[in-house]
Amino acid sequence: MNSYQFVAATGLVMTIVAHVILLLINKQVESFGYLYLCWFVFFSAGTFANFRSKPDDHGHHHHH
């Protein structure tokens, strides 16, 4: 999981929690559902970035 996917997963969890709270207090926020689409797109961008990276391109330092 890269940083894009981590941010998307965290955002999705927070959005679900917020959605549950909104349901419990019987409130609706117009266009709130678009957040799910946003996190899906962000996660997909991270997946695409993973496919484009080279096998040795892990983004961390190797100390020899």
PyMOL Python script that loads the backbone (N, CA, C, O; Angstrom):
from pymol import cmd

cmd.read_pdbstr("""\
ATOM      1  N   MET A   1       0.863  -1.168   0.000  1.00  0.00           N
ATOM      2  CA  MET A   1       0.000   0.000   0.000  1.00  0.00           C
ATOM      3  C   MET A   1       0.910   1.233   0.000  1.00  0.00           C
ATOM      4  O   MET A   1       1.772   1.381   0.866  1.00  0.00           O
ATOM      5  N   ASN A   2       0.708   2.094  -0.966  1.00  0.00           N
ATOM      6  CA  ASN A   2       1.520   3.306  -1.020  1.00  0.00           C
ATOM      7  C   ASN A   2       0.788   4.447  -0.302  1.00  0.00           C
ATOM      8  O   ASN A   2      -0.289   4.247   0.261  1.00  0.00           O
ATOM      9  N   SER A   3       1.377   5.629  -0.329  1.00  0.00           N
ATOM     10  CA  SER A   3       0.814   6.745   0.441  1.00  0.00           C
ATOM     11  C   SER A   3      -0.552   7.177  -0.091  1.00  0.00           C
ATOM     12  O   SER A   3      -1.422   7.561   0.691  1.00  0.00           O
ATOM     13  N   TYR A   4      -0.752   7.121  -1.413  1.00  0.00           N
ATOM     14  CA  TYR A   4      -2.068   7.467  -1.969  1.00  0.00           C
ATOM     15  C   TYR A   4      -3.135   6.521  -1.429  1.00  0.00           C
ATOM     16  O   TYR A   4      -4.212   6.948  -1.012  1.00  0.00           O
ATOM     17  N   GLN A   5      -2.818   5.236  -1.444  1.00  0.00           N
ATOM     18  CA  GLN A   5      -3.778   4.247  -0.986  1.00  0.00           C
ATOM     19  C   GLN A   5      -4.022   4.346   0.512  1.00  0.00           C
ATOM     20  O   GLN A   5      -5.143   4.134   0.974  1.00  0.00           O
ATOM     21  N   PHE A   6      -2.980   4.665   1.276  1.00  0.00           N
ATOM     22  CA  PHE A   6      -3.142   4.833   2.716  1.00  0.00           C
ATOM     23  C   PHE A   6      -4.061   6.024   3.019  1.00  0.00           C
ATOM     24  O   PHE A   6      -4.947   5.926   3.868  1.00  0.00           O
ATOM     25  N   VAL A   7      -3.850   7.133   2.334  1.00  0.00           N
ATOM     26  CA  VAL A   7      -4.697   8.318   2.535  1.00  0.00           C
ATOM     27  C   VAL A   7      -6.140   7.996   2.139  1.00  0.00           C
ATOM     28  O   VAL A   7      -7.079   8.375   2.838  1.00  0.00           O
ATOM     29  N   ALA A   8      -6.310   7.297   1.019  1.00  0.00           N
ATOM     30  CA  ALA A   8      -7.657   6.941   0.565  1.00  0.00           C
ATOM     31  C   ALA A   8      -8.351   6.011   1.556  1.00  0.00           C
ATOM     32  O   ALA A   8      -9.532   6.192   1.851  1.00  0.00           O
ATOM     33  N   ALA A   9      -7.631   5.023   2.069  1.00  0.00           N
ATOM     34  CA  ALA A   9      -8.225   4.090   3.022  1.00  0.00           C
ATOM     35  C   ALA A   9      -8.599   4.800   4.325  1.00  0.00           C
ATOM     36  O   ALA A   9      -9.665   4.556   4.890  1.00  0.00           O
ATOM     37  N   THR A  10      -7.715   5.677   4.793  1.00  0.00           N
ATOM     38  CA  THR A  10      -8.005   6.448   6.003  1.00  0.00           C
ATOM     39  C   THR A  10      -9.207   7.366   5.772  1.00  0.00           C
ATOM     40  O   THR A  10     -10.097   7.464   6.617  1.00  0.00           O
ATOM     41  N   GLY A  11      -9.221   8.022   4.643  1.00  0.00           N
ATOM     42  CA  GLY A  11     -10.352   8.896   4.299  1.00  0.00           C
ATOM     43  C   GLY A  11     -11.650   8.130   4.210  1.00  0.00           C
ATOM     44  O   GLY A  11     -12.692   8.615   4.652  1.00  0.00           O
ATOM     45  N   LEU A  12     -11.601   6.931   3.640  1.00  0.00           N
ATOM     46  CA  LEU A  12     -12.806   6.110   3.526  1.00  0.00           C
ATOM     47  C   LEU A  12     -13.329   5.729   4.907  1.00  0.00           C
ATOM     48  O   LEU A  12     -14.530   5.817   5.162  1.00  0.00           O
ATOM     49  N   VAL A  13     -12.437   5.308   5.793  1.00  0.00           N
ATOM     50  CA  VAL A  13     -12.858   4.945   7.150  1.00  0.00           C
ATOM     51  C   VAL A  13     -13.482   6.151   7.854  1.00  0.00           C
ATOM     52  O   VAL A  13     -14.535   6.031   8.480  1.00  0.00           O
ATOM     53  N   MET A  14     -12.835   7.307   7.751  1.00  0.00           N
ATOM     54  CA  MET A  14     -13.365   8.513   8.399  1.00  0.00           C
ATOM     55  C   MET A  14     -14.708   8.930   7.795  1.00  0.00           C
ATOM     56  O   MET A  14     -15.589   9.409   8.508  1.00  0.00           O
ATOM     57  N   THR A  15     -14.860   8.749   6.491  1.00  0.00           N
ATOM     58  CA  THR A  15     -16.122   9.079   5.825  1.00  0.00           C
ATOM     59  C   THR A  15     -17.232   8.155   6.291  1.00  0.00           C
ATOM     60  O   THR A  15     -18.361   8.593   6.514  1.00  0.00           O
ATOM     61  N   ILE A  16     -16.913   6.877   6.436  1.00  0.00           N
ATOM     62  CA  ILE A  16     -17.913   5.914   6.925  1.00  0.00           C
ATOM     63  C   ILE A  16     -18.342   6.269   8.347  1.00  0.00           C
ATOM     64  O   ILE A  16     -19.530   6.246   8.667  1.00  0.00           O
ATOM     65  N   VAL A  17     -17.370   6.597   9.196  1.00  0.00           N
ATOM     66  CA  VAL A  17     -17.688   6.992  10.573  1.00  0.00           C
ATOM     67  C   VAL A  17     -18.575   8.244  10.575  1.00  0.00           C
ATOM     68  O   VAL A  17     -19.567   8.307  11.302  1.00  0.00           O
ATOM     69  N   ALA A  18     -18.214   9.222   9.770  1.00  0.00           N
ATOM     70  CA  ALA A  18     -19.020  10.444   9.687  1.00  0.00           C
ATOM     71  C   ALA A  18     -20.418  10.143   9.163  1.00  0.00           C
ATOM     72  O   ALA A  18     -21.399  10.722   9.630  1.00  0.00           O
ATOM     73  N   HIS A  19     -20.508   9.241   8.197  1.00  0.00           N
ATOM     74  CA  HIS A  19     -21.809   8.877   7.633  1.00  0.00           C
ATOM     75  C   HIS A  19     -22.693   8.214   8.690  1.00  0.00           C
ATOM     76  O   HIS A  19     -23.889   8.494   8.777  1.00  0.00           O
ATOM     77  N   VAL A  20     -22.090   7.329   9.492  1.00  0.00           N
ATOM     78  CA  VAL A  20     -22.840   6.669  10.565  1.00  0.00           C
ATOM     79  C   VAL A  20     -23.323   7.704  11.581  1.00  0.00           C
ATOM     80  O   VAL A  20     -24.467   7.646  12.033  1.00  0.00           O
ATOM     81  N   ILE A  21     -22.461   8.641  11.937  1.00  0.00           N
ATOM     82  CA  ILE A  21     -22.860   9.697  12.882  1.00  0.00           C
ATOM     83  C   ILE A  21     -24.007  10.513  12.314  1.00  0.00           C
ATOM     84  O   ILE A  21     -24.964  10.825  13.022  1.00  0.00           O
ATOM     85  N   LEU A  22     -23.911  10.862  11.027  1.00  0.00           N
ATOM     86  CA  LEU A  22     -24.998  11.625  10.393  1.00  0.00           C
ATOM     87  C   LEU A  22     -26.306  10.837  10.417  1.00  0.00           C
ATOM     88  O   LEU A  22     -27.377  11.405  10.634  1.00  0.00           O
ATOM     89  N   LEU A  23     -26.212   9.522  10.192  1.00  0.00           N
ATOM     90  CA  LEU A  23     -27.425   8.698  10.246  1.00  0.00           C
ATOM     91  C   LEU A  23     -27.995   8.653  11.659  1.00  0.00           C
ATOM     92  O   LEU A  23     -29.211   8.708  11.841  1.00  0.00           O
ATOM     93  N   LEU A  24     -27.122   8.554  12.657  1.00  0.00           N
ATOM     94  CA  LEU A  24     -27.576   8.478  14.043  1.00  0.00           C
ATOM     95  C   LEU A  24     -28.258   9.763  14.507  1.00  0.00           C
ATOM     96  O   LEU A  24     -29.214   9.718  15.282  1.00  0.00           O
ATOM     97  N   ILE A  25     -27.772  10.893  14.038  1.00  0.00           N
ATOM     98  CA  ILE A  25     -28.384  12.166  14.445  1.00  0.00           C
ATOM     99  C   ILE A  25     -29.425  12.640  13.436  1.00  0.00           C
ATOM    100  O   ILE A  25     -29.954  13.747  13.536  1.00  0.00           O
ATOM    101  N   ASN A  26     -29.706  11.771  12.459  1.00  0.00           N
ATOM    102  CA  ASN A  26     -30.756  12.022  11.475  1.00  0.00           C
ATOM    103  C   ASN A  26     -30.521  13.312  10.680  1.00  0.00           C
ATOM    104  O   ASN A  26     -31.436  14.113  10.487  1.00  0.00           O
ATOM    105  N   LYS A  27     -29.297  13.492  10.233  1.00  0.00           N
ATOM    106  CA  LYS A  27     -28.948  14.648   9.396  1.00  0.00           C
ATOM    107  C   LYS A  27     -28.493  14.151   8.042  1.00  0.00           C
ATOM    108  O   LYS A  27     -27.987  13.036   7.913  1.00  0.00           O
ATOM    109  N   GLN A  28     -28.676  14.987   7.035  1.00  0.00           N
ATOM    110  CA  GLN A  28     -28.192  14.676   5.696  1.00  0.00           C
ATOM    111  C   GLN A  28     -27.367  15.838   5.187  1.00  0.00           C
ATOM    112  O   GLN A  28     -27.706  17.003   5.395  1.00  0.00           O
ATOM    113  N   VAL A  29     -26.268  15.499   4.513  1.00  0.00           N
ATOM    114  CA  VAL A  29     -25.424  16.503   3.880  1.00  0.00           C
ATOM    115  C   VAL A  29     -25.506  16.248   2.379  1.00  0.00           C
ATOM    116  O   VAL A  29     -25.182  15.160   1.903  1.00  0.00           O
ATOM    117  N   GLU A  30     -25.935  17.244   1.658  1.00  0.00           N
ATOM    118  CA  GLU A  30     -26.071  17.101   0.218  1.00  0.00           C
ATOM    119  C   GLU A  30     -24.696  16.809  -0.403  1.00  0.00           C
ATOM    120  O   GLU A  30     -23.698  17.429  -0.036  1.00  0.00           O
ATOM    121  N   SER A  31     -24.660  15.892  -1.312  1.00  0.00           N
ATOM    122  CA  SER A  31     -23.456  15.487  -2.045  1.00  0.00           C
ATOM    123  C   SER A  31     -22.415  14.788  -1.174  1.00  0.00           C
ATOM    124  O   SER A  31     -21.263  14.654  -1.586  1.00  0.00           O
ATOM    125  N   PHE A  32     -22.795  14.342   0.019  1.00  0.00           N
ATOM    126  CA  PHE A  32     -21.856  13.635   0.896  1.00  0.00           C
ATOM    127  C   PHE A  32     -21.342  12.360   0.232  1.00  0.00           C
ATOM    128  O   PHE A  32     -20.190  11.975   0.430  1.00  0.00           O
ATOM    129  N   GLY A  33     -22.184  11.713  -0.543  1.00  0.00           N
ATOM    130  CA  GLY A  33     -21.814  10.470  -1.212  1.00  0.00           C
ATOM    131  C   GLY A  33     -20.663  10.618  -2.187  1.00  0.00           C
ATOM    132  O   GLY A  33     -19.992   9.637  -2.509  1.00  0.00           O
ATOM    133  N   TYR A  34     -20.427  11.828  -2.659  1.00  0.00           N
ATOM    134  CA  TYR A  34     -19.306  12.053  -3.581  1.00  0.00           C
ATOM    135  C   TYR A  34     -17.955  11.808  -2.916  1.00  0.00           C
ATOM    136  O   TYR A  34     -16.961  11.579  -3.605  1.00  0.00           O
ATOM    137  N   LEU A  35     -17.907  11.854  -1.591  1.00  0.00           N
ATOM    138  CA  LEU A  35     -16.659  11.536  -0.899  1.00  0.00           C
ATOM    139  C   LEU A  35     -16.217  10.103  -1.183  1.00  0.00           C
ATOM    140  O   LEU A  35     -15.024   9.829  -1.311  1.00  0.00           O
ATOM    141  N   TYR A  36     -17.188   9.189  -1.281  1.00  0.00           N
ATOM    142  CA  TYR A  36     -16.846   7.800  -1.586  1.00  0.00           C
ATOM    143  C   TYR A  36     -16.202   7.697  -2.969  1.00  0.00           C
ATOM    144  O   TYR A  36     -15.234   6.961  -3.160  1.00  0.00           O
ATOM    145  N   LEU A  37     -16.744   8.434  -3.918  1.00  0.00           N
ATOM    146  CA  LEU A  37     -16.168   8.468  -5.261  1.00  0.00           C
ATOM    147  C   LEU A  37     -14.766   9.059  -5.228  1.00  0.00           C
ATOM    148  O   LEU A  37     -13.871   8.566  -5.914  1.00  0.00           O
ATOM    149  N   CYS A  38     -14.568  10.097  -4.448  1.00  0.00           N
ATOM    150  CA  CYS A  38     -13.274  10.740  -4.313  1.00  0.00           C
ATOM    151  C   CYS A  38     -12.234   9.757  -3.780  1.00  0.00           C
ATOM    152  O   CYS A  38     -11.132   9.670  -4.323  1.00  0.00           O
ATOM    153  N   TRP A  39     -12.572   9.018  -2.726  1.00  0.00           N
ATOM    154  CA  TRP A  39     -11.620   8.065  -2.149  1.00  0.00           C
ATOM    155  C   TRP A  39     -11.333   6.920  -3.112  1.00  0.00           C
ATOM    156  O   TRP A  39     -10.210   6.421  -3.168  1.00  0.00           O
ATOM    157  N   PHE A  40     -12.335   6.507  -3.864  1.00  0.00           N
ATOM    158  CA  PHE A  40     -12.128   5.454  -4.865  1.00  0.00           C
ATOM    159  C   PHE A  40     -11.145   5.918  -5.945  1.00  0.00           C
ATOM    160  O   PHE A  40     -10.240   5.177  -6.330  1.00  0.00           O
ATOM    161  N   VAL A  41     -11.329   7.138  -6.423  1.00  0.00           N
ATOM    162  CA  VAL A  41     -10.430   7.689  -7.443  1.00  0.00           C
ATOM    163  C   VAL A  41      -9.015   7.816  -6.887  1.00  0.00           C
ATOM    164  O   VAL A  41      -8.047   7.474  -7.566  1.00  0.00           O
ATOM    165  N   PHE A  42      -8.892   8.307  -5.653  1.00  0.00           N
ATOM    166  CA  PHE A  42      -7.583   8.472  -5.023  1.00  0.00           C
ATOM    167  C   PHE A  42      -6.887   7.125  -4.852  1.00  0.00           C
ATOM    168  O   PHE A  42      -5.691   7.000  -5.114  1.00  0.00           O
ATOM    169  N   PHE A  43      -7.647   6.110  -4.407  1.00  0.00           N
ATOM    170  CA  PHE A  43      -7.085   4.772  -4.238  1.00  0.00           C
ATOM    171  C   PHE A  43      -6.662   4.200  -5.589  1.00  0.00           C
ATOM    172  O   PHE A  43      -5.614   3.565  -5.698  1.00  0.00           O
ATOM    173  N   SER A  44      -7.479   4.427  -6.616  1.00  0.00           N
ATOM    174  CA  SER A  44      -7.159   3.956  -7.962  1.00  0.00           C
ATOM    175  C   SER A  44      -5.892   4.617  -8.489  1.00  0.00           C
ATOM    176  O   SER A  44      -5.087   3.968  -9.157  1.00  0.00           O
ATOM    177  N   ALA A  45      -5.708   5.902  -8.195  1.00  0.00           N
ATOM    178  CA  ALA A  45      -4.487   6.593  -8.603  1.00  0.00           C
ATOM    179  C   ALA A  45      -3.271   5.951  -7.941  1.00  0.00           C
ATOM    180  O   ALA A  45      -2.222   5.817  -8.572  1.00  0.00           O
ATOM    181  N   GLY A  46      -3.399   5.560  -6.699  1.00  0.00           N
ATOM    182  CA  GLY A  46      -2.320   4.872  -6.005  1.00  0.00           C
ATOM    183  C   GLY A  46      -2.039   3.511  -6.611  1.00  0.00           C
ATOM    184  O   GLY A  46      -0.881   3.108  -6.727  1.00  0.00           O
ATOM    185  N   THR A  47      -3.083   2.800  -6.998  1.00  0.00           N
ATOM    186  CA  THR A  47      -2.914   1.504  -7.648  1.00  0.00           C
ATOM    187  C   THR A  47      -2.206   1.671  -8.977  1.00  0.00           C
ATOM    188  O   THR A  47      -1.309   0.895  -9.308  1.00  0.00           O
ATOM    189  N   PHE A  48      -2.600   2.676  -9.738  1.00  0.00           N
ATOM    190  CA  PHE A  48      -1.959   2.970 -11.020  1.00  0.00           C
ATOM    191  C   PHE A  48      -0.488   3.323 -10.809  1.00  0.00           C
ATOM    192  O   PHE A  48       0.369   2.896 -11.582  1.00  0.00           O
ATOM    193  N   ALA A  49      -0.195   4.092  -9.777  1.00  0.00           N
ATOM    194  CA  ALA A  49       1.192   4.456  -9.469  1.00  0.00           C
ATOM    195  C   ALA A  49       2.002   3.220  -9.120  1.00  0.00           C
ATOM    196  O   ALA A  49       3.173   3.127  -9.488  1.00  0.00           O
ATOM    197  N   ASN A  50       1.395   2.263  -8.412  1.00  0.00           N
ATOM    198  CA  ASN A  50       2.089   1.007  -8.086  1.00  0.00           C
ATOM    199  C   ASN A  50       2.427   0.219  -9.348  1.00  0.00           C
ATOM    200  O   ASN A  50       3.520  -0.338  -9.456  1.00  0.00           O
ATOM    201  N   PHE A  51       1.509   0.169 -10.291  1.00  0.00           N
ATOM    202  CA  PHE A  51       1.752  -0.564 -11.528  1.00  0.00           C
ATOM    203  C   PHE A  51       2.835   0.083 -12.379  1.00  0.00           C
ATOM    204  O   PHE A  51       3.570  -0.607 -13.085  1.00  0.00           O
ATOM    205  N   ARG A  52       2.935   1.408 -12.312  1.00  0.00           N
ATOM    206  CA  ARG A  52       3.925   2.130 -13.111  1.00  0.00           C
ATOM    207  C   ARG A  52       5.314   2.104 -12.495  1.00  0.00           C
ATOM    208  O   ARG A  52       6.299   2.341 -13.194  1.00  0.00           O
ATOM    209  N   SER A  53       5.415   1.820 -11.197  1.00  0.00           N
ATOM    210  CA  SER A  53       6.724   1.846 -10.546  1.00  0.00           C
ATOM    211  C   SER A  53       7.543   0.624 -10.937  1.00  0.00           C
ATOM    212  O   SER A  53       6.997  -0.423 -11.286  1.00  0.00           O
ATOM    213  N   LYS A  54       8.834   0.771 -10.874  1.00  0.00           N
ATOM    214  CA  LYS A  54       9.748  -0.330 -11.176  1.00  0.00           C
ATOM    215  C   LYS A  54       9.828  -1.247  -9.953  1.00  0.00           C
ATOM    216  O   LYS A  54       9.624  -0.790  -8.829  1.00  0.00           O
ATOM    217  N   PRO A  55      10.119  -2.518 -10.158  1.00  0.00           N
ATOM    218  CA  PRO A  55      10.188  -3.446  -9.018  1.00  0.00           C
ATOM    219  C   PRO A  55      11.175  -3.018  -7.937  1.00  0.00           C
ATOM    220  O   PRO A  55      10.939  -3.279  -6.758  1.00  0.00           O
ATOM    221  N   ASP A  56      12.275  -2.366  -8.312  1.00  0.00           N
ATOM    222  CA  ASP A  56      13.264  -1.925  -7.324  1.00  0.00           C
ATOM    223  C   ASP A  56      12.996  -0.529  -6.800  1.00  0.00           C
ATOM    224  O   ASP A  56      13.758  -0.024  -5.976  1.00  0.00           O
ATOM    225  N   ASP A  57      11.927   0.104  -7.260  1.00  0.00           N
ATOM    226  CA  ASP A  57      11.613   1.488  -6.894  1.00  0.00           C
ATOM    227  C   ASP A  57      10.655   1.495  -5.708  1.00  0.00           C
ATOM    228  O   ASP A  57       9.449   1.679  -5.873  1.00  0.00           O
ATOM    229  N   HIS A  58      11.214   1.289  -4.486  1.00  0.00           N
ATOM    230  CA  HIS A  58      10.382   1.175  -3.294  1.00  0.00           C
ATOM    231  C   HIS A  58      10.260   2.482  -2.515  1.00  0.00           C
ATOM    232  O   HIS A  58       9.511   2.546  -1.540  1.00  0.00           O
ATOM    233  N   GLY A  59      10.972   3.511  -2.921  1.00  0.00           N
ATOM    234  CA  GLY A  59      10.856   4.785  -2.260  1.00  0.00           C
ATOM    235  C   GLY A  59      11.511   4.859  -0.898  1.00  0.00           C
ATOM    236  O   GLY A  59      11.192   5.754  -0.117  1.00  0.00           O
ATOM    237  N   HIS A  60      12.421   3.942  -0.587  1.00  0.00           N
ATOM    238  CA  HIS A  60      13.131   4.044   0.675  1.00  0.00           C
ATOM    239  C   HIS A  60      14.627   3.844   0.427  1.00  0.00           C
ATOM    240  O   HIS A  60      15.041   3.383  -0.637  1.00  0.00           O
ATOM    241  N   HIS A  61      15.413   4.194   1.417  1.00  0.00           N
ATOM    242  CA  HIS A  61      16.858   4.163   1.261  1.00  0.00           C
ATOM    243  C   HIS A  61      17.435   2.805   1.623  1.00  0.00           C
ATOM    244  O   HIS A  61      16.980   2.147   2.559  1.00  0.00           O
ATOM    245  N   HIS A  62      18.430   2.405   0.876  1.00  0.00           N
ATOM    246  CA  HIS A  62      19.159   1.183   1.187  1.00  0.00           C
ATOM    247  C   HIS A  62      20.525   1.590   1.748  1.00  0.00           C
ATOM    248  O   HIS A  62      21.260   2.344   1.112  1.00  0.00           O
ATOM    249  N   HIS A  63      20.849   1.104   2.901  1.00  0.00           N
ATOM    250  CA  HIS A  63      22.143   1.410   3.508  1.00  0.00           C
ATOM    251  C   HIS A  63      23.047   0.183   3.364  1.00  0.00           C
ATOM    252  O   HIS A  63      22.701  -0.916   3.798  1.00  0.00           O
ATOM    253  N   HIS A  64      24.200   0.394   2.753  1.00  0.00           N
ATOM    254  CA  HIS A  64      25.136  -0.713   2.530  1.00  0.00           C
ATOM    255  C   HIS A  64      26.344  -0.557   3.398  1.00  0.00           C
ATOM    256  O   HIS A  64      27.247  -1.392   3.353  1.00  0.00           O
TER     257      HIS A  64
END
""", "prot")
cmd.dss("prot")
cmd.show_as("cartoon", "prot")
cmd.util.cbc("prot")
cmd.orient("prot")
